[in-house]
Amino acid sequence: MAPVLSKPYFNGTPMRTSSGSNQQPEGHARHQDSLKEQLELELRDAIFGITPVEGSATTAVEAVNWLLDAFYEPLDSKLSDRLPKLNSPDVTDLVKACLTKSEPSSYKHLAALFNRILKDLPKDVVKFRFYVYDKMMKERVDGSGSLKPDLLALSFLLTGDYRVFWRNVRVAVEVKASLSEGLKQAMTYARSMLAMEDKWFAPVLVVSHRSQKICGVFATRFGVFTTPALLLTQHDDFEAAAVLIARMCTAVGVRTNGLPAHLAGSDPSRAMGRDGNLSIALPASGGQAQWYKLSSIAHRISLLGRSTLVSVAEPIQPPSEDAAATPEAANAPASAIELLLEQEAAADEDRALRVPLPRRSDRLETSLSKTAAALRQVHRAADPLFGLTASTAQAAAAMLHPSSTSQPTQVSASDSIDGSPIRRWATYLRLAGGTASLDVPVGAKLIVKSSWQAFPRHDNEGQTLKKIKDLHGCPDSAGDMVVSHPLNRLAELILSGKFNVSSVINPIPEVDFDIGSILQMRVHTMVISKTPGVPLYSLVSQPTRFARALMDCMIGLFLAHKKGISHRDVTTGNLIGLEKARPQPNDVRANTLQALGPRFAREKLDGFLKDLHAFVNDFEHAIDWKDAYRERSFARSGTPEFMSVQQLLAFVEARIRAHSTIDDFESCVWVALYNVLLAYVDKHSEAEKEFFESFATDNYGQLLGQKFRMLQLRARDVEAKSALAETWALWERLFPVAYWAQNKLANLMAKYLATGAAGDKVSATSPHPTTHATSPSPSTDDASGPELFPGLPAESPLQRDDPENPFLTKPKDTDAQKKNVEKFHRELETLTETIFYRYMHALKKAMPFLPDVAQ
């Protein structure tokens, strides 16, 4: 039967960023074995083994084709007839040769077999060949870069010592004795393929050289989907395997919303050049498209979950064959044919005019964060698939695609929030078709943040940016959009009821999953800012500007706090510097001073509002910090490397603690410190080296101990000629403020926790942080559910209390409890303001002692 999801679709993706950043220094990244461990955790509840319903007459070919229909256009029946059969003498010999004791000895035989399957198909349909690949991949997309698939399907002739880029890979193949081990390894390839950000699924093949079984695997932001394990020595299974390989190597993807066909798996509104530069199309005036070349500022890599790319977008002409030519192309193998992506990009001169644009007219008002009551309704149902069955899925599809004789059913915002499963699913399908609310200036550089967000929170950032518009240190928003993708077709097929979707992978029974598979209902969003920027790292060589940038970001966070917003995810990629200081418009200064109140000018800080050096970006996980009834996650939002000491301590101890803007201020300090250490790796003292290396570990107890030690450093602790020596005027002032602030905040929380209104009664006095062991990594999605902490007693306070504001247990609290919360909020607001001004004066006093240009 099709899955009926009765619990949150939330996937507990660990947020381990040491491999997921484009700002990691050489040798400071995750190795493949560690990456495989991470992916096991990330994918443990999101792998679907597609197998026919038990007792049905469904053939292996039908099962494979059913899954492939979600990704590719059907293979013409005339072409299917040209695929070889197992009883062909040459095919039989090749299959026998693939059975080997040694893994490497099977490579050439498998490549020959796969190419034999493709041999009789027209060259204008199949443009790929399989090659044995015995080198590391060219670029370091993820981890330490030491990824080496066993075979690759490429569109050009692979010769000599040429090393392949991930953007060139059509299909990656992993050969192992065990299919389960092969799957783990293959997912590291799929992760790198998706990290190119120009495609929405990554196809890989997993082969067992001992059992002679093959499995097709498709990695998406929804989940990972596998075909049945096909035995190459069995006639029906071999036929299915031939169909699988042939369709993987066809050039055409699913046509969506009547759009022209495009390279299968590629985002039709994006193009990848030979030089690796990604270009995107955004709606412009006249309903056409403006193309932009992206230059990455920060890239958080994740196969599922929160994959995020923040880039500077520069207007360019539409991609063309000539524009794609680069010196790199000249150094490619002389016999290489043109990459298929460039062929597709140049196939029509008017491609840019026909690029699929988001529909403006039928935007659904699904602002799920408008009210606390609405949020409670959303999370009570957990996800758009709560209670959904095959029949309701079909009914939802009928709502959006009614017959010619019926009237379409209207879907409203309230339906999407607390309506039936049919309406929630219909709302999601409508969103997957694309929406836009943009005011993009023509011909100007932009900041574009592209991410895959959980459906209930897909528009959280857009709504937040409206509240902080025209304020110092905050993004100058140009709007947001939902990118159209054919992922909805995959979800409809999964729910069709035709095939089992097992929680334990049937084709790979060795893999043990202790929780059921959960379909990841994600929405691909883009948030556009009119203020182009550079990584904060770029300002390190200008210490005074670097300090000003840090001040601007803290001002932005405090202004958001004054509007009731807590950021919760301050990281190195979310603080964006400006290449040159930008004078602030008078209206922005006036709005800012009004929001800050008279104290800012009274403290003689208003002069710092004259120009802007940096701003805070990425409010995806922002929340209304005063909303005591908000449904929240037991997991932590944020990145452990940049969490405040007290927040990281709570995470390591697996206990609940409310997040505050005070924690965001401290996160700014850790981001600044990390960037300085990153800039001057060759100057590290032993202590600095030890601290810097703690950012690349999964042992958060070790990281916590290093942070605790750093906060206790004072002026006398400076080490001459070390990485921090030139900017020590900053750290000798910022560390004491951060240390004092966390103690004050801990005391305030302990005061209210002691009243018994919260389940977390942990004392503010913390044990020495170095005693804590490695802890699981946090998630970055908001969801709810005690399954994140298996083994808790049924009546555990963690299950019934609000985990991020533990001062009310339920909306039915007494008046006394509500007054207690209000009193806490008042005291927290006063403390936040006090700490904000301490940071401001610390930065102001440090600036005269900073060199204009660091040596």
FISE-591760 format. One record per residue (C-alpha): x, y, z; residue in three letters. Coordinates in steps of 0.02 Angstrom, whole numbers, padded with zeros to 5 digits, always signed. Layout:
XYZALA...
% end
This chain:
+00000+00000+00000MET+00052+00180-00022ALA+00123+00264+00133PRO+00006+00355+00249VAL+00115+00476+00344LEU+00049+00498+00519SER+00200+00587+00592LYS+00302+00740+00542PRO+00388+00731+00374TYR+00533+00814+00463PHE+00700+00732+00430ASN+00828+00746+00568GLY+00967+00801+00453THR+01125+00832+00552PRO+01197+01002+00515MET+01382+00966+00510ARG+01456+01109+00414THR+01639+01061+00406SER+01607+00979+00239SER+01466+01089+00185GLY+01554+01254+00154SER+01646+01335+00012ASN+01754+01429+00138GLN+01850+01282+00210GLN+02040+01293+00196PRO+02139+01155+00114GLU+02144+00999+00220GLY+02013+01069+00340HIS+01867+00967+00276ALA+01779+00803+00305ARG+01850+00641+00233HIS+01739+00520+00138GLN+01720+00393+00278ASP+01657+00530+00394SER+01544+00596+00256LEU+01468+00423+00234LYS+01428+00418+00420GLU+01344+00586+00406GLN+01240+00531+00257LEU+01183+00375+00349GLU+01108+00490+00481LEU+01041+00613+00354GLU+00955+00482+00246LEU+00903+00354+00375ARG+00720+00405+00368ASP+00711+00462+00188ALA+00754+00314+00076ILE+00614+00232-00021PHE+00633+00059-00096GLY+00510+00045-00239ILE+00445-00132-00259THR+00286-00205-00337PRO+00142-00244-00219VAL+00158-00420-00155GLU+00055-00543-00255GLY+00030-00426-00402SER+00070-00473-00581ALA+00182-00322-00602THR+00343-00360-00695THR+00515-00293-00652ALA+00512-00187-00810VAL+00347-00108-00758GLU+00415-00072-00584ALA+00570+00013-00654VAL+00473+00112-00784ASN+00350+00170-00653TRP+00488+00252-00551LEU+00580+00318-00704LEU+00422+00404-00765ASP+00446+00528-00623ALA+00614+00581-00695PHE+00617+00551-00883TYR+00504+00556-01033GLU+00451+00380-01086PRO+00569+00283-01199LEU+00492+00260-01370ASP+00430+00081-01395SER+00533+00069-01555LYS+00688+00109-01455LEU+00642-00015-01319SER+00635-00151-01450ASP+00817-00114-01495ARG+00882-00151-01321LEU+00980-00315-01312PRO+00914-00472-01228LYS+01006-00580-01104LEU+01005-00728-01224ASN+01111-00633-01350SER+01279-00725-01352PRO+01386-00569-01330ASP+01276-00506-01189VAL+01281-00674-01099THR+01471-00673-01106ASP+01480-00495-01039LEU+01364-00535-00894VAL+01468-00688-00848LYS+01626-00584-00853ALA+01552-00462-00727CYS+01548-00596-00593LEU+01717-00572-00509THR+01792-00594-00337LYS+01890-00433-00353SER+01796-00268-00366GLU+01920-00179-00483PRO+01924-00324-00605SER+01737-00303-00636SER+01748-00120-00691TYR+01795-00144-00873LYS+01668-00284-00896HIS+01527-00179-00822LEU+01573-00031-00932ALA+01572-00145-01084ALA+01402-00217-01034LEU+01323-00046-01007PHE+01391+00019-01171ASN+01327-00137-01259ARG+01153-00097-01195ILE+01166+00077-01273LEU+01253+00022-01432LYS+01101-00002-01545ASP+01010+00156-01492LEU+01018+00309-01608PRO+01162+00426-01568LYS+01048+00577-01569ASP+00950+00500-01426VAL+01089+00430-01318VAL+01241+00542-01309LYS+01333+00456-01167PHE+01458+00317-01142ARG+01517+00231-00983PHE+01701+00242-00937TYR+01805+00162-00802VAL+01868+00305-00695TYR+02023+00279-00587ASP+02059+00457-00531LYS+01994+00579-00403MET+01864+00702-00464MET+01934+00868-00524LYS+01857+00988-00399GLU+01828+00980-00212ARG+01642+01007-00202VAL+01619+00920-00036ASP+01724+00849+00102GLY+01908+00830+00067SER+01871+00802-00117GLY+01936+00624-00114SER+01787+00553-00209LEU+01818+00428-00349LYS+01670+00342-00432PRO+01710+00176-00514ASP+01622+00215-00678LEU+01553+00374-00755LEU+01430+00407-00895ALA+01498+00555-00994LEU+01452+00647-01152SER+01632+00655-01214PHE+01773+00533-01246LEU+01876+00511-01088LEU+02060+00495-01130THR+02228+00504-01044GLY+02242+00582-00873ASP+02094+00700-00892TYR+02006+00726-00726ARG+01818+00750-00734VAL+01716+00889-00655PHE+01557+00842-00562TRP+01457+00955-00678ARG+01504+00839-00823ASN+01438+00681-00741VAL+01277+00607-00810ARG+01276+00447-00705VAL+01398+00393-00570ALA+01422+00207-00534VAL+01482+00125-00374GLU+01533-00059-00370VAL+01541-00153-00206LYS+01519-00330-00145ALA+01371-00270-00040SER+01232-00163-00113LEU+01207-00075+00054SER+01389-00021+00063GLU+01380+00031-00118GLY+01228+00139-00081LEU+01318+00230+00059LYS+01465+00269-00054GLN+01355+00316-00202ALA+01262+00444-00097MET+01423+00543-00076THR+01427+00559-00266TYR+01244+00608-00275ALA+01273+00741-00143ARG+01412+00819-00248SER+01307+00809-00407MET+01163+00901-00323LEU+01287+01026-00251ALA+01311+01093-00428MET+01140+01174-00397GLU+01086+01158-00578ASP+00987+00997-00560LYS+00845+00931-00453TRP+00893+00747-00451PHE+01054+00648-00462ALA+01053+00473-00541PRO+01177+00341-00482VAL+01194+00154-00509LEU+01246+00032-00373VAL+01313-00138-00428VAL+01364-00292-00329SER+01504-00382-00422HIS+01475-00539-00318ARG+01286-00558-00325SER+01274-00478-00499GLN+01133-00366-00442LYS+01108-00187-00498ILE+01002-00050-00421CYS+00956+00120-00491GLY+00956+00260-00363VAL+00885+00436-00382PHE+00933+00564-00252ALA+00814+00712-00236THR+00770+00844-00107ARG+00614+00740-00074PHE+00710+00584-00027GLY+00811+00445-00108VAL+00717+00324-00220PHE+00783+00154-00272THR+00725+00029-00402THR+00709-00154-00356PRO+00876-00246-00350ALA+00888-00323-00523LEU+00981-00487-00551LEU+01078-00472-00714LEU+01073-00661-00742THR+00883-00667-00739GLN+00796-00627-00905HIS+00657-00511-00842ASP+00775-00421-00723ASP+00905-00397-00860PHE+00771-00322-00972GLU+00726-00202-00832ALA+00910-00159-00805ALA+00930-00121-00990ALA+00780-00004-00983VAL+00851+00078-00828LEU+01021+00113-00908ILE+00946+00169-01073ALA+00825+00292-00993ARG+00960+00359-00877MET+01062+00403-01031CYS+00926+00487-01133THR+00934+00674-01160ALA+00756+00725-01118VAL+00678+00760-00949GLY+00498+00770-00894VAL+00399+00909-00977ARG+00320+01015-00842THR+00172+01134-00860ASN+00185+01125-01049GLY+00365+01187-01048LEU+00489+01130-01180PRO+00591+00975-01142ALA+00760+01001-01061HIS+00906+00899-01001LEU+00834+00771-00882ALA+00863+00821-00703GLY+00920+00997-00744SER+00828+01149-00681ASP+00757+01226-00841PRO+00782+01403-00775SER+00968+01376-00743ARG+01120+01345-00851ALA+01294+01284-00809MET+01440+01347-00913GLY+01595+01247-00955ARG+01690+01353-00832ASP+01575+01297-00693GLY+01486+01463-00677ASN+01302+01443-00639LEU+01176+01561-00718SER+00994+01584-00671ILE+00845+01671-00747ALA+00736+01787-00644LEU+00572+01867-00699PRO+00594+02039-00774ALA+00482+02169-00853SER+00373+02114-00997GLY+00358+01936-00932GLY+00528+01890-01003GLN+00682+01838-00908ALA+00843+01922-00854GLN+00992+01805-00840TRP+01119+01822-00700TYR+01288+01742-00672LYS+01309+01683-00492LEU+01467+01702-00387SER+01452+01603-00227SER+01469+01689-00058ILE+01417+01540+00048ALA+01365+01365+00003HIS+01290+01246+00130ARG+01289+01073+00054ILE+01158+00945+00100SER+01082+00804+00000LEU+00915+00825+00086LEU+00864+00961+00202GLY+00934+01133+00206ARG+01041+01149+00051SER+01076+01335+00033THR+01173+01437-00095LEU+01201+01623-00066VAL+01274+01713-00217SER+01307+01881-00295VAL+01204+01887-00455ALA+01273+01992-00599GLU+01165+02027-00753PRO+01227+01943-00911ILE+01166+01903-01086GLN+01071+01739-01106PRO+01188+01588-01106PRO+01246+01539-01279SER+01368+01420-01359GLU+01497+01558-01385ASP+01479+01626-01210ALA+01513+01454-01138ALA+01684+01440-01221ALA+01825+01463-01096THR+02011+01426-01085PRO+01964+01274-00983GLU+01869+01204-01131ALA+02023+01220-01239ALA+02119+01111-01118ASN+01988+00974-01122ALA+02024+00814-01221PRO+02040+00856-01406ALA+01911+00725-01451SER+01782+00785-01326ALA+01614+00828-01400ILE+01514+00975-01338GLU+01437+00951-01166LEU+01253+00912-01176LEU+01210+01055-01062LEU+01287+01182-01182GLU+01197+01096-01326GLN+01033+01116-01237GLU+01070+01297-01187ALA+01112+01343-01367ALA+00979+01236-01451ALA+00865+01385-01476ASP+00921+01565-01492GLU+00768+01623-01400ASP+00789+01504-01252ARG+00798+01648-01131ALA+00630+01711-01194LEU+00550+01541-01168ARG+00623+01505-00998VAL+00489+01444-00878PRO+00441+01589-00767LEU+00344+01580-00604PRO+00161+01620-00621ARG+00118+01788-00545ARG-00070+01784-00559SER-00116+01637-00449ASP-00001+01657-00300ARG-00077+01569-00151LEU-00083+01665+00011GLU-00005+01527+00115THR+00083+01636+00242SER+00087+01499+00372LEU+00176+01607+00500SER+00043+01744+00507LYS-00032+01689+00671THR+00014+01573+00812ALA-00153+01486+00796ALA-00120+01448+00614ALA+00050+01377+00655LEU-00024+01264+00787ARG-00145+01197+00659GLN-00007+01165+00534VAL+00107+01074+00653HIS-00034+00977+00734ARG-00060+00896+00565ALA+00131+00893+00549ALA+00139+00902+00361ASP+00037+00913+00200PRO+00032+00723+00190LEU-00042+00694+00363PHE-00178+00564+00341GLY-00157+00564+00152LEU-00198+00406+00056THR-00194+00362-00128ALA-00377+00410-00151SER-00357+00579-00068THR-00200+00612-00169ALA-00297+00580-00329GLN-00437+00692-00267ALA-00311+00829-00233ALA-00241+00813-00408ALA-00418+00823-00477ALA-00444+00987-00384MET-00301+01063-00482LEU-00333+00976-00647HIS-00523+00959-00659PRO-00607+00877-00807SER-00683+00985-00942SER-00857+00956-00872THR-00822+00997-00691SER-00788+01158-00600GLN-00618+01180-00517PRO-00616+01182-00329THR-00543+01340-00254GLN-00402+01322-00128VAL-00385+01459+00003SER-00253+01498+00132ALA-00360+01432+00274SER-00387+01271+00179ASP-00201+01248+00163SER-00178+01271+00350ILE-00318+01178+00435ASP-00417+01099+00295GLY-00425+00918+00242SER-00272+00818+00185PRO-00338+00838+00008ILE-00331+01028+00018ARG-00161+01030+00101ARG-00091+00918-00034TRP-00172+01023-00170ALA-00096+01179-00094THR+00076+01099-00099TYR+00055+01049-00281LEU+00004+01226-00325ARG+00158+01294-00238LEU+00269+01172-00331ALA+00208+01255-00491GLY+00297+01416-00443GLY+00251+01585-00373THR+00338+01753-00374ALA+00329+01919-00285SER+00480+02014-00350LEU+00535+02193-00377ASP+00702+02162-00463VAL+00796+02317-00523PRO+00846+02298-00705VAL+01032+02285-00740GLY+01087+02288-00557ALA+01187+02163-00456LYS+01089+02066-00326LEU+01110+01943-00184ILE+01015+01782-00220VAL+00985+01651-00087LYS+00925+01485-00156SER+00867+01352-00034SER+00751+01203-00013TRP+00636+01242+00132GLN+00511+01139+00228ALA+00336+01167+00160PHE+00258+01241+00319PRO+00396+01372+00330ARG+00424+01406+00146HIS+00375+01591+00155ASP+00439+01627+00331ASN+00589+01724+00268GLU+00491+01829+00145GLY+00368+01880+00280GLN+00509+01920+00401THR+00602+02031+00277LEU+00448+02139+00255LYS+00452+02180+00441LYS+00633+02240+00439ILE+00632+02330+00272LYS+00731+02494+00262ASP+00826+02467+00424LEU+01014+02478+00450HIS+01107+02313+00440GLY+00957+02222+00367CYS+00933+02158+00188PRO+00857+02273+00058ASP+00734+02143-00004SER+00681+02132-00186ALA+00555+01994-00147GLY+00548+01806-00152ASP+00489+01668-00266MET+00453+01483-00270VAL+00542+01395-00413VAL+00439+01278-00520SER+00499+01097-00516HIS+00425+00930-00571PRO+00449+00858-00396LEU+00262+00858-00372ASN+00249+00724-00508ARG+00363+00612-00407LEU+00259+00634-00251ALA+00098+00596-00344GLU+00173+00435-00409LEU+00235+00385-00236ILE+00058+00404-00170LEU-00028+00317-00316SER-00045+00152-00223GLY+00027+00051-00368LYS+00184-00003-00277PHE+00251-00028-00103ASN+00361+00109-00033VAL+00448+00020+00108SER+00522+00094+00265SER+00660-00036+00256VAL+00743-00040+00086ILE+00681-00201+00006ASN+00814-00209-00129PRO+00950-00178+00000ILE+00896-00279+00152PRO+01064-00261+00239GLU+01025-00080+00283VAL+00939-00066+00450ASP+00824+00083+00474PHE+00739+00103+00641ASP+00610+00231+00587ILE+00492+00239+00440GLY+00527+00329+00277SER+00463+00507+00273ILE+00431+00601+00113LEU+00523+00768+00119GLN+00396+00897+00063MET+00512+01040+00019ARG+00489+01197-00081VAL+00630+01273-00185HIS+00633+01458-00142THR+00739+01605-00194MET+00752+01763-00089VAL+00823+01914-00179ILE+00913+02062-00100SER+00953+02223-00191LYS+01116+02248-00096THR+01261+02152-00176PRO+01396+02095-00057GLY+01553+01994-00026VAL+01599+01863+00104PRO+01642+01938+00272LEU+01811+01855+00249TYR+01850+01987+00116SER+01854+02126+00248LEU+01978+02044+00367VAL+02125+02135+00288SER+02041+02301+00336GLN+02021+02282+00525PRO+01928+02446+00554THR+01803+02407+00417ARG+01791+02229+00484PHE+01743+02299+00655ALA+01618+02416+00574ARG+01544+02269+00480ALA+01524+02174+00642LEU+01440+02326+00719MET+01320+02343+00572ASP+01268+02160+00586CYS+01236+02176+00773MET+01133+02332+00742ILE+01032+02235+00613GLY+01003+02093+00736LEU+00950+02214+00872PHE+00830+02305+00755LEU+00754+02137+00709ALA+00740+02099+00895HIS+00648+02264+00921LYS+00525+02204+00788LYS+00500+02042+00884GLY+00616+01937+00774ILE+00756+01822+00830SER+00872+01765+00689HIS+00933+01600+00766ARG+01059+01555+00631ASP+01204+01678+00628VAL+01344+01594+00529THR+01490+01646+00422THR+01382+01639+00267GLY+01243+01746+00341ASN+01344+01902+00379LEU+01372+01986+00211ILE+01505+02120+00188GLY+01504+02261+00061LEU+01651+02282-00055GLU+01645+02469-00022LYS+01556+02563+00116ALA+01387+02625+00055ARG+01314+02790+00115PRO+01147+02759+00197GLN+00994+02849+00125PRO+00913+02975+00241ASN+00752+02875+00254ASP+00846+02720+00312VAL+00939+02821+00444ARG+00777+02901+00503ALA+00685+02734+00511ASN+00830+02657+00605THR+00844+02796+00734LEU+00658+02789+00763GLN+00662+02601+00788ALA+00814+02609+00903LEU+00743+02748+01010GLY+00831+02900+01084PRO+00961+02801+01181ARG+01064+02762+01025PHE+01096+02947+00990ALA+01115+02982+01175ARG+01255+02853+01181GLU+01338+02949+01037LYS+01326+02802+00917LEU+01217+02881+00782ASP+01370+02928+00680GLY+01393+02744+00638PHE+01230+02747+00540LEU+01299+02861+00404LYS+01365+02717+00300ASP+01345+02529+00288LEU+01485+02401+00286HIS+01388+02238+00307ALA+01214+02168+00337PHE+01132+02013+00409VAL+01061+01892+00282ASN+00960+01730+00284ASP+00812+01747+00401PHE+00746+01575+00353GLU+00741+01515+00533HIS+00689+01677+00614ALA+00548+01668+00741ILE+00437+01785+00840ASP+00530+01774+01005TRP+00379+01839+01101LYS+00261+01705+01037ASP+00242+01590+01186ALA+00121+01473+01096TYR+00223+01440+00941ARG+00247+01256+00897GLU+00433+01221+00895ARG+00565+01089+00871SER+00659+00992+01002PHE+00807+01005+00884ALA+00915+01160+00878ARG+00911+01284+00737SER+01080+01351+00693GLY+01256+01294+00659THR+01350+01220+00809PRO+01516+01298+00759GLU+01442+01472+00784PHE+01319+01440+00925MET+01339+01535+01088SER+01422+01440+01229VAL+01260+01418+01327GLN+01162+01367+01173GLN+01295+01240+01123LEU+01302+01176+01301LEU+01114+01145+01300ALA+01131+01056+01134PHE+01273+00944+01194VAL+01173+00900+01349GLU+01018+00866+01242ALA+00911+00983+01346ARG+00793+01122+01302ILE+00843+01305+01310ARG+00761+01459+01238ALA+00857+01548+01101HIS+00880+01736+01115SER+00954+01881+01018THR+01090+01884+01150ILE+01145+01716+01081ASP+01145+01791+00906ASP+01261+01931+00965PHE+01385+01803+01030GLU+01371+01705+00868SER+01431+01863+00778CYS+01588+01858+00886VAL+01622+01676+00839TRP+01593+01713+00654VAL+01715+01860+00662ALA+01844+01758+00755LEU+01830+01613+00633TYR+01854+01726+00483ASN+02011+01806+00555VAL+02084+01635+00595LEU+02037+01575+00422LEU+02126+01724+00343ALA+02289+01698+00438TYR+02309+01510+00448VAL+02497+01525+00430ASP+02507+01635+00587LYS+02414+01520+00705HIS+02486+01497+00878SER+02465+01325+00955GLU+02311+01384+01050ALA+02235+01465+00896GLU+02269+01310+00792LYS+02184+01200+00921GLU+02033+01314+00925PHE+02023+01329+00736PHE+02031+01140+00713GLU+01886+01119+00834SER+01775+01197+00701PHE+01806+01046+00591ALA+01761+00914+00719THR+01597+00828+00755ASP+01643+00820+00939ASN+01545+00970+00998TYR+01601+00942+01175GLY+01778+00981+01117GLN+01717+01136+01024LEU+01622+01190+01179LEU+01777+01176+01286GLY+01878+01281+01165GLN+01744+01417+01163LYS+01732+01418+01351PHE+01920+01444+01360ARG+01919+01584+01230MET+01787+01684+01323LEU+01899+01691+01476GLN+02046+01769+01383LEU+02090+01946+01430ARG+02207+02085+01370ALA+02362+02006+01447ARG+02334+01843+01352ASP+02382+01909+01180VAL+02516+01807+01091GLU+02638+01910+00988ALA+02638+01879+00800LYS+02488+01764+00813SER+02339+01769+00696ALA+02237+01871+00821LEU+02375+01988+00877ALA+02339+02128+00752GLU+02155+02133+00800THR+02176+02093+00985TRP+02097+02260+01028ALA+01933+02180+00970LEU+01947+02015+01063TRP+02005+02086+01229GLU+01844+02187+01232ARG+01720+02069+01147LEU+01761+01911+01247PHE+01723+01990+01418PRO+01559+02060+01353VAL+01507+01890+01284ALA+01556+01803+01446TYR+01462+01929+01553TRP+01310+01923+01439ALA+01294+01734+01446GLN+01306+01734+01636ASN+01170+01867+01648LYS+01059+01774+01526LEU+01085+01608+01615ALA+01038+01687+01781ASN+00882+01764+01706LEU+00825+01599+01633MET+00863+01506+01793ALA+00757+01630+01888LYS+00603+01586+01786TYR+00642+01402+01763LEU+00645+01387+01952ALA+00461+01437+01959THR+00412+01267+01893GLY+00329+01338+01738ALA+00452+01244+01627ALA+00508+01065+01613GLY+00692+01106+01596ASP+00753+01134+01774LYS+00937+01121+01737VAL+01037+01239+01845SER+01118+01389+01767ALA+01280+01328+01844THR+01354+01220+01706SER+01480+01080+01724PRO+01646+01107+01640HIS+01606+01091+01455PRO+01756+00984+01410THR+01676+00838+01503THR+01541+00817+01373HIS+01551+00683+01240ALA+01508+00695+01058THR+01326+00736+01029SER+01216+00708+00877PRO+01208+00855+00760SER+01059+00972+00761PRO+00929+00998+00630SER+00891+01163+00550THR+00707+01136+00519ASP+00564+01182+00633ASP+00458+01031+00671ALA+00389+00946+00822SER+00379+00772+00890GLY+00453+00670+01032PRO+00526+00544+00909GLU+00679+00657+00901LEU+00719+00600+01078PHE+00673+00414+01078PRO+00670+00333+01247GLY+00593+00479+01342LEU+00458+00432+01468PRO+00282+00457+01406ALA+00253+00602+01525GLU+00423+00683+01499SER+00416+00873+01512PRO+00513+00878+01348LEU+00361+00809+01261GLN+00232+00926+01330ARG+00328+01089+01353ASP+00368+01223+01227ASP+00552+01186+01195PRO+00612+01358+01141GLU+00514+01464+01262ASN+00498+01352+01414PRO+00395+01471+01518PHE+00224+01408+01467LEU+00176+01228+01450THR+00016+01245+01348LYS-00100+01380+01281PRO-00216+01341+01428LYS-00098+01414+01557ASP-00163+01514+01703THR-00164+01702+01709ASP-00022+01695+01834ALA+00085+01594+01714GLN+00047+01713+01572LYS+00097+01861+01679LYS+00255+01766+01721ASN+00296+01752+01537VAL+00260+01936+01507GLU+00373+01983+01651LYS+00511+01872+01582PHE+00495+01952+01411HIS+00510+02126+01485ARG+00666+02079+01582GLU+00739+01990+01430LEU+00708+02144+01323GLU+00794+02256+01450THR+00942+02137+01464LEU+00957+02122+01275THR+00966+02311+01257GLU+01096+02324+01395THR+01204+02191+01313ILE+01183+02268+01141PHE+01254+02434+01201TYR+01397+02347+01289ARG+01444+02267+01122TYR+01426+02434+01032MET+01543+02524+01151HIS+01667+02379+01150ALA+01679+02393+00960LEU+01686+02582+00965LYS+01828+02583+01092LYS+01925+02451+00995ALA+01925+02542+00827MET+02058+02675+00867PRO+02181+02534+00907PHE+02153+02438+00746LEU+02274+02461+00599PRO+02198+02526+00439ASP+02276+02381+00343VAL+02330+02220+00428ALA+02504+02159+00387GLN
% end
